[in-house]
Amino acid sequence: MSLESQFFLLMKFVIPVYLLAFIIYAVRAFKGPTIADIILAVDCLSFDVAAFMAILAVYFKSVYLVSGAIILALWGYLLDIYIAKHLVSKEVGA
Amino acid sequence: MSVLFYIGALLIVIGALCDFFGALGLLRFPNFYVRLHAATVGIIGGAAVPLFGVALLALGADFLPNRYAIAGASFITGVIVLLASPAGSHALAYAAHRAKLVEWEPKVDHLGEVRESD
C-alpha cells in the first residue's frame, strides 16, 4: 500500500470529523447569547478553516491553498483585537 | 522518510479529535469564561497541532509536488496560530470583563467576600 493511498484512507476518517466540528462551531456562532461568544466562535472557525485548508492543500496537491491559510489566521487575530478595542473604549481607533 | 509521514498523520488525527471535543465544549459549556477553555482546546489542539502535522506529513510524502513549499507555509501558519490565538483570546476576555457583557453566578467569590467585610 503506497503512501498516497494511505493518505487518502486517512482523509476518509479525518474530513467528516472536521466538517462536524465546523457545523457545531457555526451553531454556537448563530446562537451565541452575547457578542463575545459570537466572536469567539467565529475565531475558532477561522483558525480551524486555516488548518483544514492546509490539509486540503495536500489532498488536492496544490500550493496555493496554503497561502490563503496564512491570511485567514492573521484575519482571525485582527477580528479579536478590533472587537476587543471596540468593546473596551467604544471606538476602534487606529 | 516515511517516519515523518506517520508522525504527521498521527498529529492530524490528534488534531481532528481535539477539534471535535473543543467544538462540543464550546456548544455545551454554560457561560463565556468557561467556553474560553473549550476554545483553547479547539484552537491550539485543533488548529496548531494539525498544521505542524501537515508540515511533517508533507516533508515525508514523496508523491506530493512542491512539498517543501507546503511544509514551510503550514509550519509558518502553525507558529502564527500558536502566537496569535492566546493574545486574541486574552484581549477578548479582558474586553468582556470590562464591558460587563457576561452574566455569571460564581459558586465561590472570595474577593467579593473580602471587599464586603472591609
Backbone of each chain as ProteinMPNN parsed JSONL, in Angstrom:
{"seq_chain_A": "MSLESQFFLLMKFVIPVYLLAFIIYAVRAFKGPTIADIILAVDCLSFDVAAFMAILAVYFKSVYLVSGAIILALWGYLLDIYIAKHLVSKEVGA", "coords_chain_A": {"N_chain_A": [[0.857, -1.202, 0.0], [0.724, 2.077, -1.016], [2.112, 5.287, 0.028], [0.454, 7.358, -0.771], [-2.133, 6.239, -1.138], [-2.552, 5.442, 1.478], [-2.682, 7.935, 2.668], [-5.055, 8.973, 1.515], [-6.882, 7.158, 2.548], [-6.706, 7.832, 5.263], [-7.756, 10.411, 5.144], [-10.439, 9.879, 4.647], [-11.421, 9.369, 7.163], [-10.755, 11.637, 8.629], [-11.733, 14.041, 7.465], [-14.696, 14.032, 7.702], [-14.88, 14.381, 10.53], [-13.804, 16.922, 10.894], [-15.679, 18.437, 9.431], [-18.003, 18.043, 10.919], [-17.233, 19.309, 13.297], [-17.033, 21.946, 12.33], [-19.735, 22.46, 11.801], [-20.804, 22.395, 14.386], [-19.452, 24.545, 15.609], [-20.544, 26.583, 14.036], [-23.199, 26.508, 14.812], [-22.957, 27.454, 17.472], [-22.017, 30.0, 16.827], [-24.207, 31.166, 15.565], [-26.089, 31.038, 17.599], [-25.083, 32.27, 19.877], [-25.328, 33.958, 23.003], [-24.169, 36.453, 23.889], [-22.137, 39.095, 22.397], [-19.472, 38.511, 22.615], [-19.364, 35.737, 22.664], [-20.121, 35.118, 20.051], [-17.987, 36.229, 18.603], [-15.886, 34.681, 19.599], [-16.61, 32.137, 18.658], [-16.535, 32.535, 15.874], [-13.859, 33.064, 15.621], [-12.615, 30.627, 16.429], [-13.631, 29.12, 14.327], [-12.408, 30.298, 12.081], [-9.644, 29.84, 12.522], [-9.698, 27.064, 12.466], [-10.603, 26.545, 9.882], [-8.366, 27.462, 8.566], [-6.458, 25.5, 9.295], [-7.702, 23.324, 8.104], [-7.588, 24.033, 5.443], [-4.864, 23.771, 4.982], [-4.665, 21.01, 5.185], [-6.278, 20.307, 3.005], [-4.684, 21.293, 0.984], [-2.678, 19.4, 0.772], [-4.315, 17.316, 0.048], [-5.474, 18.025, -2.438], [-3.157, 18.476, -3.813], [-2.072, 21.079, -4.22], [-0.36, 24.201, -4.108], [-1.367, 26.679, -3.663], [-3.467, 26.871, -1.87], [-2.438, 27.022, 0.703], [-1.373, 29.544, 1.072], [-3.662, 31.065, 1.34], [-4.42, 30.124, 3.854], [-2.592, 31.302, 5.657], [-3.316, 34.021, 5.515], [-5.905, 33.822, 6.506], [-5.529, 33.013, 9.177], [-4.222, 35.27, 10.214], [-6.276, 37.114, 9.856], [-8.205, 36.228, 11.685], [-6.983, 36.854, 14.145], [-6.879, 39.646, 13.899], [-9.606, 40.314, 13.885], [-10.332, 39.608, 16.538], [-8.774, 41.481, 18.018], [-9.733, 43.992, 17.122], [-12.504, 43.91, 17.816], [-12.289, 43.637, 20.58], [-11.052, 46.059, 21.237], [-13.068, 47.806, 20.473], [-15.104, 47.066, 22.273], [-14.012, 47.768, 24.726], [-13.335, 50.56, 24.604], [-15.328, 51.78, 23.153], [-14.764, 52.656, 20.629], [-13.003, 52.162, 17.544], [-10.571, 53.169, 16.572], [-7.054, 53.762, 15.767]], "CA_chain_A": [[0.0, 0.0, 0.0], [1.624, 3.218, -1.122], [1.837, 6.37, 0.975], [-0.651, 8.184, -1.261], [-3.425, 5.6, -0.831], [-2.708, 5.521, 2.928], [-3.139, 9.294, 2.998], [-6.47, 9.148, 1.155], [-7.659, 6.38, 3.515], [-6.763, 8.646, 6.481], [-8.644, 11.558, 4.94], [-11.828, 9.441, 4.744], [-11.867, 9.454, 8.546], [-10.465, 12.935, 9.254], [-12.55, 15.126, 6.911], [-16.016, 14.158, 8.348], [-14.767, 14.921, 11.893], [-13.636, 18.373, 10.766], [-16.926, 19.066, 8.978], [-18.91, 18.026, 12.067], [-16.795, 20.368, 14.208], [-17.415, 23.233, 11.732], [-21.181, 22.664, 11.98], [-21.085, 22.713, 15.799], [-18.996, 25.927, 15.814], [-21.48, 27.505, 13.38], [-24.385, 26.575, 15.669], [-22.665, 28.387, 18.564], [-21.869, 31.358, 16.299], [-25.536, 31.74, 15.315], [-26.91, 31.045, 18.802], [-24.403, 32.883, 20.997], [-26.137, 34.992, 23.661], [-23.504, 37.753, 23.871], [-21.319, 39.315, 21.195], [-18.172, 37.881, 22.825], [-19.492, 34.34, 22.257], [-20.129, 35.053, 18.59], [-16.635, 36.48, 18.11], [-15.053, 33.53, 19.951], [-16.939, 31.022, 17.762], [-16.026, 32.849, 14.533], [-12.409, 32.967, 15.739], [-12.303, 29.191, 16.353], [-13.984, 28.655, 12.989], [-11.439, 30.747, 11.074], [-8.382, 29.112, 12.717], [-9.835, 25.68, 12.037], [-10.637, 26.524, 8.422], [-6.978, 27.59, 8.127], [-5.824, 24.175, 9.391], [-8.345, 22.439, 7.131], [-7.069, 24.386, 4.111], [-3.542, 23.158, 4.837], [-4.88, 19.594, 4.887], [-6.793, 20.209, 1.632], [-3.593, 21.544, 0.047], [-2.049, 18.105, 0.494], [-5.311, 16.445, -0.583], [-5.604, 18.387, -3.848], [-1.793, 18.656, -4.331], [-1.956, 22.439, -4.731], [0.365, 25.043, -3.161], [-1.996, 27.994, -3.495], [-4.412, 26.869, -0.747], [-1.779, 27.307, 1.978], [-1.212, 30.994, 1.21], [-4.921, 31.532, 1.917], [-4.478, 29.767, 5.269], [-1.837, 32.304, 6.43], [-4.139, 35.228, 5.567], [-7.074, 33.542, 7.345], [-5.093, 33.028, 10.58], [-3.969, 36.665, 10.602], [-7.559, 37.807, 9.908], [-8.863, 35.884, 12.946], [-6.358, 37.654, 15.203], [-7.276, 41.051, 13.703], [-11.007, 40.412, 14.327], [-10.315, 39.623, 18.005], [-8.21, 42.707, 18.579], [-10.603, 45.135, 16.838], [-13.739, 43.833, 18.603], [-11.946, 43.914, 21.979], [-10.822, 47.502, 21.358], [-14.361, 48.469, 20.386], [-15.881, 46.814, 23.485], [-13.429, 48.467, 25.873], [-13.302, 52.015, 24.553], [-16.445, 52.243, 22.33], [-14.298, 53.145, 19.331], [-11.994, 51.253, 17.026], [-9.313, 53.89, 16.611], [-6.028, 53.363, 14.818]], "C_chain_A": [[0.885, 1.241, 0.0], [1.207, 4.308, -0.143], [0.636, 7.191, 0.555], [-2.006, 7.558, -0.925], [-3.648, 5.546, 0.676], [-3.212, 6.889, 3.351], [-4.614, 9.477, 2.664], [-7.383, 8.328, 2.067], [-7.803, 7.145, 4.83], [-7.757, 9.786, 6.337], [-10.11, 11.166, 4.975], [-12.34, 9.51, 6.162], [-11.736, 10.85, 9.118], [-11.428, 14.011, 8.765], [-13.964, 15.168, 7.501], [-15.961, 14.704, 9.753], [-14.629, 16.431, 11.841], [-14.946, 19.045, 10.356], [-17.957, 19.112, 10.103], [-18.546, 19.131, 13.057], [-17.156, 21.739, 13.66], [-18.899, 23.512, 11.955], [-21.486, 23.058, 13.424], [-20.623, 24.13, 16.132], [-19.989, 26.914, 15.214], [-22.769, 27.625, 14.18], [-24.149, 27.542, 16.819], [-22.558, 29.825, 18.045], [-23.223, 31.98, 15.989], [-26.319, 31.923, 16.593], [-26.449, 32.055, 19.831], [-25.127, 34.022, 21.682], [-25.469, 36.365, 23.644], [-22.633, 37.872, 22.63], [-19.945, 38.661, 21.353], [-18.213, 36.405, 22.425], [-19.44, 34.199, 20.745], [-18.717, 35.232, 18.043], [-15.718, 35.307, 18.415], [-15.32, 32.363, 19.003], [-16.409, 31.285, 16.358], [-14.506, 32.724, 14.496], [-11.954, 31.511, 15.635], [-12.533, 28.672, 14.949], [-12.92, 29.06, 11.972], [-10.1, 30.044, 11.258], [-8.513, 27.667, 12.236], [-9.974, 25.554, 10.531], [-9.23, 26.68, 7.863], [-6.269, 26.24, 8.181], [-6.387, 23.223, 8.336], [-7.88, 22.739, 5.709], [-5.682, 23.832, 3.905], [-3.669, 21.669, 4.548], [-5.362, 19.414, 3.447], [-5.712, 20.484, 0.6], [-2.838, 20.262, -0.253], [-3.012, 17.208, -0.277], [-5.417, 16.721, -2.083], [-4.273, 18.623, -4.544], [-1.601, 20.05, -4.947], [-1.29, 23.32, -3.679], [-0.466, 26.258, -2.766], [-2.958, 28.04, -2.322], [-3.748, 27.292, 0.551], [-1.581, 28.799, 2.161], [-2.494, 31.631, 1.721], [-5.008, 31.245, 3.394], [-3.755, 30.791, 6.135], [-2.683, 33.564, 6.602], [-5.312, 35.034, 6.517], [-6.7, 33.565, 8.825], [-4.864, 34.459, 11.054], [-5.28, 37.431, 10.718], [-8.312, 37.493, 11.2], [-8.309, 36.685, 14.107], [-6.803, 39.112, 15.127], [-8.704, 41.284, 14.174], [-11.093, 40.482, 15.844], [-9.904, 40.979, 18.54], [-9.148, 43.883, 18.333], [-11.87, 45.105, 17.666], [-13.446, 44.138, 20.07], [-11.728, 45.402, 22.203], [-12.149, 48.257, 21.328], [-15.176, 48.267, 21.667], [-15.334, 47.596, 24.668], [-13.667, 49.956, 25.769], [-14.376, 52.612, 23.663], [-15.988, 52.934, 21.051], [-13.231, 52.177, 18.847], [-10.633, 51.913, 17.019], [-8.315, 53.355, 15.614], [-5.24, 52.186, 15.374]], "O_chain_A": [[1.697, 1.434, 0.905], [0.12, 4.272, 0.434], [-0.12, 7.67, 1.4], [-2.921, 8.252, -0.482], [-4.792, 5.597, 1.129], [-4.042, 7.014, 4.252], [-5.352, 10.074, 3.447], [-8.514, 8.729, 2.339], [-8.866, 7.127, 5.449], [-8.503, 10.098, 7.265], [-10.958, 12.0, 5.293], [-13.539, 9.685, 6.381], [-12.51, 11.23, 9.997], [-11.899, 14.818, 9.566], [-14.431, 16.269, 7.795], [-16.875, 15.417, 10.167], [-15.246, 17.146, 12.631], [-15.287, 20.107, 10.878], [-18.695, 20.088, 10.237], [-19.424, 19.807, 13.592], [-17.547, 22.619, 14.427], [-19.289, 24.64, 12.256], [-22.312, 23.936, 13.673], [-21.314, 24.848, 16.854], [-20.255, 27.963, 15.802], [-23.373, 28.696, 14.233], [-25.015, 28.36, 17.128], [-22.959, 30.763, 18.733], [-23.387, 33.192, 16.128], [-27.129, 32.845, 16.696], [-27.252, 32.631, 20.564], [-25.514, 34.98, 21.013], [-26.15, 37.362, 23.403], [-22.415, 36.9, 21.907], [-19.315, 38.296, 20.361], [-17.23, 35.872, 21.911], [-18.803, 33.288, 20.216], [-18.288, 34.503, 17.149], [-14.864, 34.962, 17.598], [-14.389, 31.674, 18.586], [-15.891, 30.374, 15.712], [-13.931, 32.332, 13.481], [-11.044, 31.184, 14.872], [-11.741, 27.883, 14.432], [-12.563, 28.268, 11.099], [-9.464, 29.678, 10.269], [-7.574, 27.105, 11.673], [-9.518, 24.569, 9.95], [-8.911, 26.112, 6.818], [-5.566, 25.866, 7.242], [-5.657, 22.423, 7.75], [-7.786, 21.841, 4.872], [-5.329, 23.456, 2.787], [-2.892, 21.115, 3.77], [-4.925, 18.499, 2.748], [-5.783, 19.986, -0.523], [-2.404, 20.043, -1.384], [-2.597, 16.438, -1.142], [-5.448, 15.797, -2.896], [-4.246, 18.936, -5.734], [-1.048, 20.19, -6.037], [-1.605, 23.214, -2.494], [-0.3, 26.805, -1.676], [-3.251, 29.123, -1.814], [-4.408, 27.861, 1.42], [-1.615, 29.286, 3.291], [-2.444, 32.622, 2.45], [-5.604, 32.026, 4.136], [-4.229, 31.125, 7.221], [-2.762, 34.115, 7.7], [-5.684, 35.952, 7.247], [-7.462, 34.076, 9.645], [-5.262, 34.822, 12.161], [-5.406, 38.306, 11.575], [-8.978, 38.365, 11.758], [-9.064, 37.147, 14.962], [-7.072, 39.741, 16.15], [-9.0, 42.311, 14.785], [-11.83, 41.304, 16.389], [-10.575, 41.559, 19.393], [-9.35, 44.7, 19.232], [-12.294, 46.142, 18.177], [-14.234, 44.808, 20.737], [-12.154, 45.953, 23.218], [-12.336, 49.226, 22.062], [-15.867, 49.186, 22.107], [-16.099, 48.042, 25.523], [-14.146, 50.572, 26.721], [-14.366, 53.819, 23.422], [-16.738, 53.708, 20.457], [-12.628, 51.458, 19.642], [-9.643, 51.298, 17.413], [-8.669, 52.587, 14.72], [-4.32, 51.695, 14.72]]}, "seq_chain_B": "MSVLFYIGALLIVIGALCDFFGALGLLRFPNFYVRLHAATVGIIGGAAVPLFGVALLALGADFLPNRYAIAGASFITGVIVLLASPAGSHALAYAAHRAKLVEWEPKVDHLGEVRESD", "coords_chain_B": {"N_chain_B": [[12.118, 8.207, 4.807], [9.527, 7.904, 5.499], [8.868, 7.826, 8.124], [8.478, 10.417, 9.054], [6.126, 10.938, 7.677], [4.295, 9.216, 9.0], [4.359, 10.229, 11.613], [3.291, 12.772, 11.154], [0.72, 12.066, 10.259], [-0.326, 10.952, 12.593], [-0.347, 13.238, 14.22], [-2.262, 14.738, 12.827], [-4.574, 13.199, 13.22], [-4.838, 13.373, 16.023], [-5.294, 16.127, 16.148], [-7.783, 16.329, 14.82], [-9.478, 14.98, 16.606], [-9.196, 16.603, 18.929], [-10.264, 18.948, 17.929], [-12.944, 18.263, 17.489], [-13.791, 17.693, 20.143], [-13.328, 20.143, 21.348], [-15.196, 21.708, 19.956], [-17.591, 20.535, 20.812], [-17.441, 21.211, 23.543], [-17.528, 23.994, 23.348], [-20.122, 24.295, 22.525], [-21.626, 23.237, 24.655], [-20.862, 24.255, 27.179], [-21.518, 26.376, 30.097], [-21.175, 29.351, 30.42], [-19.486, 32.361, 29.12], [-16.817, 32.608, 30.091], [-16.151, 30.016, 30.798], [-16.385, 28.83, 28.36], [-14.151, 29.778, 27.066], [-12.096, 28.065, 27.771], [-12.743, 25.68, 26.373], [-12.505, 26.725, 23.832], [-9.763, 27.157, 23.696], [-8.849, 24.511, 23.683], [-9.938, 23.816, 21.224], [-8.586, 25.52, 19.458], [-5.693, 25.517, 19.864], [-5.193, 22.734, 20.145], [-6.689, 21.883, 17.992], [-6.048, 23.342, 15.723], [-3.33, 24.291, 15.65], [-1.777, 22.002, 16.2], [-2.553, 20.083, 14.064], [-1.581, 21.653, 11.939], [1.238, 21.663, 12.292], [1.412, 18.937, 11.982], [0.676, 18.619, 9.275], [2.858, 19.87, 8.137], [4.994, 18.096, 8.801], [4.014, 15.795, 7.541], [3.909, 16.546, 4.838], [6.607, 16.888, 4.397], [7.452, 14.26, 4.536], [6.067, 13.01, 2.5], [6.388, 11.533, -0.58], [4.93, 11.601, -2.883], [4.04, 14.096, -3.433], [3.844, 17.085, -5.286], [5.822, 20.091, -5.068], [6.45, 19.93, -2.296], [8.074, 21.007, -0.312], [7.393, 23.695, -0.228], [4.716, 23.598, 0.661], [5.113, 22.431, 3.18], [6.739, 24.347, 4.522], [5.087, 26.644, 4.493], [2.853, 25.784, 5.938], [4.038, 25.272, 8.387], [4.798, 27.877, 9.14], [2.243, 29.004, 9.353], [1.287, 27.51, 11.522], [2.97, 28.458, 13.593], [2.121, 31.133, 13.632], [-0.586, 30.828, 14.43], [-0.156, 29.703, 16.944], [1.02, 31.839, 18.282], [-0.791, 33.978, 17.942], [-3.393, 33.301, 18.732], [-3.656, 32.935, 21.681], [-3.172, 35.589, 22.494], [-5.285, 36.994, 21.269], [-7.543, 35.746, 22.462], [-7.136, 36.452, 25.113], [-7.344, 39.241, 24.995], [-10.021, 39.436, 24.244], [-11.343, 38.274, 26.45], [-10.623, 40.079, 28.451], [-11.897, 42.368, 27.444], [-14.594, 41.564, 27.534], [-14.911, 41.351, 30.284], [-14.425, 43.981, 31.111], [-16.465, 45.405, 29.792], [-18.619, 44.35, 31.024], [-20.254, 42.26, 29.935], [-21.078, 39.631, 30.36], [-23.338, 37.59, 32.049], [-22.882, 36.069, 35.134], [-22.782, 33.556, 37.675], [-20.979, 33.055, 40.297], [-19.952, 30.242, 42.255], [-18.193, 30.368, 44.425], [-16.832, 33.251, 45.762], [-14.293, 34.697, 46.73], [-12.978, 37.15, 46.662], [-15.062, 39.011, 46.527], [-16.231, 38.579, 49.049], [-14.208, 39.447, 50.779], [-14.105, 42.127, 50.06], [-16.627, 42.971, 50.888], [-16.451, 42.678, 53.672], [-14.623, 44.555, 54.4]], "CA_chain_B": [[11.417, 9.447, 5.148], [8.115, 7.666, 5.777], [8.629, 8.039, 9.555], [7.882, 11.753, 9.153], [4.737, 10.824, 7.204], [3.426, 8.606, 10.01], [4.234, 11.169, 12.743], [2.35, 13.806, 10.736], [-0.641, 11.509, 10.232], [-0.762, 10.839, 13.989], [-0.677, 14.585, 14.711], [-3.523, 15.172, 12.206], [-5.678, 12.502, 13.887], [-4.988, 14.017, 17.344], [-5.898, 17.432, 15.928], [-9.207, 16.193, 14.492], [-10.211, 14.642, 17.834], [-9.219, 17.786, 19.79], [-11.167, 19.911, 17.313], [-14.317, 17.831, 17.744], [-14.138, 17.852, 21.558], [-13.41, 21.579, 21.613], [-16.47, 22.209, 19.427], [-18.644, 20.084, 21.729], [-17.365, 22.029, 24.751], [-17.986, 25.354, 23.042], [-21.582, 24.281, 22.433], [-22.337, 22.769, 25.834], [-20.462, 24.866, 28.447], [-22.595, 27.306, 30.483], [-21.026, 30.775, 30.118], [-18.396, 32.739, 28.227], [-15.488, 32.378, 30.652], [-15.866, 28.582, 30.739], [-16.234, 28.474, 26.948], [-12.787, 30.109, 26.624], [-11.272, 26.864, 27.935], [-13.011, 24.795, 25.239], [-11.965, 27.357, 22.623], [-8.329, 26.899, 23.665], [-8.674, 23.132, 23.203], [-10.267, 23.76, 19.805], [-7.663, 26.268, 18.6], [-4.315, 25.018, 19.939], [-5.163, 21.319, 19.821], [-7.384, 21.554, 16.757], [-5.522, 24.04, 14.555], [-1.867, 24.384, 15.62], [-1.201, 20.654, 16.125], [-2.607, 19.531, 12.71], [-0.736, 22.398, 10.991], [2.579, 21.05, 12.381], [1.298, 17.605, 11.407], [0.706, 18.732, 7.815], [4.236, 20.189, 7.754], [5.793, 16.867, 8.832], [3.494, 14.845, 6.543], [4.308, 16.975, 3.504], [8.035, 16.606, 4.239], [7.69, 12.838, 4.343], [5.304, 12.441, 1.382], [7.164, 11.66, -1.815], [4.044, 11.713, -4.04], [3.484, 15.438, -3.467], [4.661, 18.127, -5.927], [6.035, 21.313, -4.275], [6.162, 19.581, -0.91], [8.789, 21.883, 0.626], [6.612, 24.936, -0.091], [3.555, 23.324, 1.521], [5.589, 22.189, 4.539], [7.191, 25.602, 5.129], [3.979, 27.575, 4.714], [1.983, 25.328, 7.03], [4.773, 25.479, 9.642], [4.67, 29.3, 9.481], [0.863, 29.218, 9.813], [1.191, 26.956, 12.869], [3.602, 29.384, 14.54], [1.254, 32.305, 13.738], [-1.74, 30.457, 15.252], [0.327, 29.486, 18.307], [1.287, 33.133, 18.919], [-1.866, 34.98, 17.846], [-4.666, 32.922, 19.364], [-3.76, 33.305, 23.098], [-3.262, 37.051, 22.635], [-6.641, 37.408, 20.904], [-8.496, 35.277, 23.468], [-6.93, 37.242, 26.319], [-7.923, 40.565, 24.753], [-11.479, 39.303, 24.214], [-11.81, 38.053, 27.822], [-10.471, 41.355, 29.149], [-12.931, 43.292, 26.973], [-15.896, 41.125, 28.044], [-14.974, 41.683, 31.707], [-14.505, 45.432, 31.269], [-17.747, 45.914, 29.312], [-19.66, 43.677, 31.83], [-21.184, 41.645, 28.984], [-21.466, 38.257, 30.658], [-23.995, 37.29, 33.325], [-22.32, 34.841, 35.688], [-23.097, 33.356, 39.086], [-19.915, 32.229, 40.859], [-20.267, 29.496, 43.471], [-17.318, 30.875, 45.48], [-16.281, 34.544, 45.36], [-13.532, 35.144, 47.908], [-12.643, 38.574, 46.54], [-16.253, 39.764, 46.902], [-16.413, 38.498, 50.499], [-13.217, 40.317, 51.431], [-14.471, 43.526, 49.839], [-17.791, 43.312, 51.719], [-16.122, 42.766, 55.092], [-13.781, 45.736, 54.645]], "C_chain_B": [[9.984, 9.18, 5.556], [7.804, 7.755, 7.272], [7.979, 9.39, 9.781], [6.419, 11.728, 8.718], [3.838, 10.266, 8.292], [3.274, 9.503, 11.227], [3.225, 12.268, 12.397], [0.93, 13.311, 10.704], [-1.195, 11.363, 11.636], [-1.16, 12.198, 14.55], [-1.989, 15.076, 14.106], [-4.713, 14.492, 12.871], [-5.93, 13.102, 15.274], [-5.675, 15.369, 17.201], [-7.378, 17.339, 15.611], [-10.014, 15.873, 15.742], [-10.319, 15.854, 18.759], [-10.201, 18.828, 19.246], [-12.615, 19.556, 17.613], [-14.705, 18.045, 19.204], [-14.191, 19.325, 21.955], [-14.714, 22.173, 21.121], [-17.624, 21.796, 20.324], [-18.647, 20.924, 23.003], [-17.847, 23.432, 24.507], [-19.501, 25.393, 22.928], [-22.235, 24.06, 23.786], [-21.998, 23.525, 27.111], [-21.35, 26.055, 28.776], [-22.353, 28.777, 30.16], [-19.71, 31.065, 29.414], [-17.026, 32.384, 28.785], [-15.133, 30.899, 30.669], [-15.667, 28.153, 29.291], [-14.852, 28.814, 26.412], [-11.873, 28.891, 26.74], [-11.463, 25.917, 26.749], [-12.467, 25.387, 23.948], [-10.464, 27.162, 22.536], [-8.035, 25.479, 23.206], [-8.904, 23.078, 21.698], [-9.267, 24.479, 18.93], [-6.267, 25.659, 18.651], [-4.256, 23.537, 19.563], [-5.732, 21.023, 18.451], [-6.878, 22.293, 15.544], [-4.002, 24.036, 14.514], [-1.239, 23.003, 15.467], [-1.354, 20.032, 14.729], [-1.822, 20.332, 11.686], [0.707, 21.88, 11.052], [2.557, 19.629, 11.812], [1.344, 17.62, 9.898], [2.113, 19.051, 7.343], [5.09, 18.922, 7.725], [5.352, 15.891, 7.746], [3.907, 15.22, 5.129], [5.803, 16.774, 3.294], [8.272, 15.137, 3.931], [7.028, 12.261, 3.115], [6.073, 12.639, 0.086], [6.274, 11.774, -3.045], [3.628, 13.134, -4.317], [4.38, 16.37, -4.268], [4.717, 19.37, -5.04], [5.9, 21.047, -2.78], [6.898, 20.473, 0.065], [8.048, 23.189, 0.823], [5.417, 24.725, 0.825], [4.001, 23.148, 2.965], [5.996, 23.49, 5.227], [6.042, 26.528, 5.428], [3.073, 27.089, 5.831], [2.7, 25.407, 8.367], [4.66, 26.929, 10.103], [3.266, 29.594, 9.99], [0.665, 28.672, 11.222], [1.803, 27.871, 13.904], [2.736, 30.63, 14.734], [0.045, 32.005, 14.624], [-1.327, 30.323, 16.715], [0.596, 30.807, 19.02], [0.046, 34.004, 18.987], [-3.097, 34.593, 18.641], [-4.723, 33.189, 20.87], [-3.877, 34.802, 23.316], [-4.673, 37.535, 22.318], [-7.668, 36.986, 21.932], [-8.385, 36.093, 24.748], [-7.532, 38.627, 26.166], [-9.441, 40.506, 24.787], [-12.043, 39.09, 25.618], [-11.724, 39.332, 28.635], [-11.569, 42.328, 28.75], [-14.306, 42.887, 27.486], [-16.034, 41.441, 29.524], [-15.138, 43.183, 31.916], [-15.863, 45.969, 30.86], [-18.919, 45.294, 30.07], [-20.72, 43.032, 30.937], [-21.828, 40.39, 29.545], [-22.138, 38.179, 32.023], [-23.399, 36.009, 33.878], [-22.599, 34.793, 37.173], [-22.022, 32.48, 39.698], [-20.367, 31.514, 42.121], [-19.477, 30.051, 44.649], [-16.723, 32.177, 44.986], [-15.546, 35.142, 46.548], [-13.238, 36.627, 47.851], [-13.834, 39.438, 46.937], [-16.488, 39.737, 48.405], [-15.452, 39.418, 51.225], [-13.603, 41.779, 51.256], [-15.68, 43.928, 50.672], [-17.409, 43.494, 53.175], [-15.251, 43.967, 55.399], [-14.634, 46.952, 54.981]], "O_chain_B": [[9.272, 10.113, 5.926], [6.637, 7.761, 7.664], [7.054, 9.52, 10.583], [5.576, 12.405, 9.306], [2.735, 10.772, 8.5], [2.198, 9.554, 11.824], [2.406, 12.653, 13.233], [0.013, 14.042, 11.079], [-2.378, 11.611, 11.869], [-2.161, 12.322, 15.256], [-2.758, 15.758, 14.783], [-5.751, 15.122, 13.072], [-7.078, 13.317, 15.664], [-6.527, 15.73, 18.013], [-8.16, 18.17, 16.073], [-11.102, 16.416, 15.936], [-11.386, 16.119, 19.314], [-10.883, 19.506, 20.014], [-13.42, 20.426, 17.948], [-15.804, 18.518, 19.492], [-15.0, 19.715, 22.798], [-15.287, 23.042, 21.778], [-18.532, 22.587, 20.579], [-19.707, 21.308, 23.495], [-18.509, 24.016, 25.365], [-20.109, 26.426, 23.208], [-23.292, 24.631, 24.054], [-22.772, 23.455, 28.066], [-21.888, 26.691, 27.87], [-23.271, 29.422, 29.653], [-18.92, 30.16, 29.143], [-16.161, 31.911, 28.047], [-13.958, 30.545, 30.568], [-14.892, 27.24, 29.006], [-14.409, 28.226, 25.425], [-10.981, 28.701, 25.914], [-10.493, 25.41, 26.185], [-12.02, 24.654, 23.066], [-9.925, 27.015, 21.439], [-7.099, 25.25, 22.439], [-8.178, 22.396, 20.975], [-9.096, 24.107, 17.769], [-5.705, 25.317, 17.61], [-3.405, 23.119, 18.779], [-5.337, 20.053, 17.804], [-7.23, 21.927, 14.423], [-3.423, 23.802, 13.453], [-0.287, 22.833, 14.705], [-0.374, 19.487, 14.223], [-1.423, 19.781, 10.66], [1.337, 21.676, 10.015], [3.541, 19.167, 11.236], [1.968, 16.753, 9.285], [2.538, 18.579, 6.288], [5.821, 18.684, 6.763], [6.179, 15.241, 7.108], [4.217, 14.352, 4.313], [6.244, 16.522, 2.173], [9.173, 14.794, 3.165], [7.362, 11.15, 2.703], [6.375, 13.767, -0.302], [6.776, 12.017, -4.143], [2.944, 13.395, -5.307], [5.572, 16.455, -3.975], [3.754, 19.666, -4.334], [5.299, 21.849, -2.065], [6.411, 20.69, 1.175], [8.064, 23.745, 1.921], [5.128, 25.569, 1.673], [3.351, 23.653, 3.88], [5.641, 23.716, 6.384], [6.002, 27.142, 6.494], [2.567, 27.903, 6.604], [2.048, 25.59, 9.395], [4.456, 27.199, 11.287], [3.102, 30.347, 10.95], [-0.035, 29.28, 12.032], [1.235, 28.055, 14.981], [2.618, 31.137, 15.85], [-0.318, 32.82, 15.472], [-2.041, 30.765, 17.615], [0.42, 30.896, 20.235], [-0.161, 34.702, 19.98], [-3.782, 35.465, 19.175], [-5.768, 33.643, 21.336], [-4.593, 35.247, 24.213], [-5.203, 38.394, 23.022], [-8.571, 37.757, 22.257], [-9.389, 36.396, 25.393], [-8.16, 39.139, 27.093], [-10.086, 41.421, 25.3], [-13.088, 39.645, 25.957], [-12.626, 39.645, 29.412], [-12.117, 43.033, 29.598], [-15.11, 43.75, 27.839], [-17.127, 41.762, 29.991], [-15.893, 43.614, 32.788], [-16.378, 46.888, 31.497], [-20.073, 45.642, 29.82], [-21.919, 43.222, 31.14], [-22.989, 40.104, 29.252], [-21.59, 38.638, 33.025], [-23.396, 34.979, 33.204], [-22.65, 35.82, 37.851], [-22.134, 31.256, 39.63], [-21.069, 32.086, 42.955], [-20.015, 30.192, 45.747], [-16.158, 32.214, 43.893], [-16.084, 35.975, 47.278], [-13.245, 37.3, 48.883], [-13.669, 40.466, 47.594], [-16.897, 40.743, 48.985], [-15.836, 40.094, 52.179], [-13.453, 42.581, 52.178], [-15.775, 45.071, 51.119], [-17.963, 44.356, 53.857], [-15.149, 44.364, 56.559], [-14.1, 48.035, 55.218]]}, "name": "protein", "num_of_chains": 2, "seq": "MSLESQFFLLMKFVIPVYLLAFIIYAVRAFKGPTIADIILAVDCLSFDVAAFMAILAVYFKSVYLVSGAIILALWGYLLDIYIAKHLVSKEVGAMSVLFYIGALLIVIGALCDFFGALGLLRFPNFYVRLHAATVGIIGGAAVPLFGVALLALGADFLPNRYAIAGASFITGVIVLLASPAGSHALAYAAHRAKLVEWEPKVDHLGEVRESD"}
